[in-house]
Amino acid sequence: MLDVNEIEVIHFERMFFGMKNFDLAVIKKDFTTFTRINSIPIENAEEIKGYFNEIGIIYLESQASFKWDLILNQIKEDFDGWLE
């Protein structure tokens, strides 16, 4: 179970016309861990986005899936540089 208080940002992946499903990457505030939820029916996307808007969590979209373990390792190595 995910605690919304631990979420920094949500990333919708594989979001493009014609897809039946998308993935969701949940990046936690510690910037070292994430949770991926795969194959969510596209019909649920707007409802999920609305929920995150309501509770004030930022979300992003992309057509590609990211390698979050590598990205988060880079952030962890130089957090101040990443913020710039």
Stockholm file with secondary structure:
# STOCKHOLM 1.0

chainA/1-84         MLDVNEIEVIHFERMFFGMKNFDLAVIKKDFTTFTRINSIPIENAEEIKGYFNEIGIIYLESQASFKWDLILNQIKEDFDGWLE
#=GR chainA/1-84 SS CCCGGGEEEEEEESCCTTCSEEEEEEEETTSSCEEEEEEEEGGGHHHHHHHHHHHTCEEEECSSCCCHHHHHHHHHHTHHHHHC
#=GC SS_cons        CCCGGGEEEEEEESCCTTCSEEEEEEEETTSSCEEEEEEEEGGGHHHHHHHHHHHTCEEEECSSCCCHHHHHHHHHHTHHHHHC
//
